[in-house]
């Protein structure tokens, strides 16, 4: 991992080290640059999984 990880900047749509944009504008930290490059895909997968868990919970499954 970089000293403080890697981040995906939502404002600039690019990967950056810890000394980048403000925290409110980025996702992370990620263990490596490659993981940060896939931050939006990972966020989408996690959101879909959480939505499915919410649906199952509300239906009592």
N, C-alpha and C positions, 0 to 999 in steps of 0.2 A: 504494500500500500504506500502511496506517496505519503509524505509526512503527515498530512491531515486528510488524505483521501482525494478522490476526484469527484467533481460535481458536473451536473448538466445545467447550463444556464438557460432558463426559459426565455429570457429577454433576447439573447443573441443566438439561441438555438445551436449551442456548441458546448463541447466539453472544456472544462477549465480546472486548474488546480485550486487548492484552498484559498489562495490569495487572489480571488476573482471577484465577481459581482457580489452584491449583498445577499444574505441568506434567503430573504423573501422572494428573490428572483431565480432560485435554483433548487434542484433536487440533489440529494446526496447526504452524506458522502458515500461513495462506492469504493470497493477495494482496489479497483484498477480502472484504467482509462477505458478499456473495452466494455466493462460493465456500465460505466457512465454513458457510453455511446448508445446504450440500449435502455436508458432510463425511462423514456416515454413508453416503450413497449412494456417494460416491467410494471410501470404505474398502471397501465391499462389492464394488464393481467390481474394485478392485485385488486383493482377496483371491481372488475368482473367477479372475482372470487368472493369479495366482501358482499357484493350485491346478491350473489347466489346464496351465501350464508344467511343474509338478512331475510331473503325470500323463504328459505327453508324454516327459519326460526318463526317467522310470522305465520306460516302455515302449519306449524307444529310438527314438522317432520323430524 
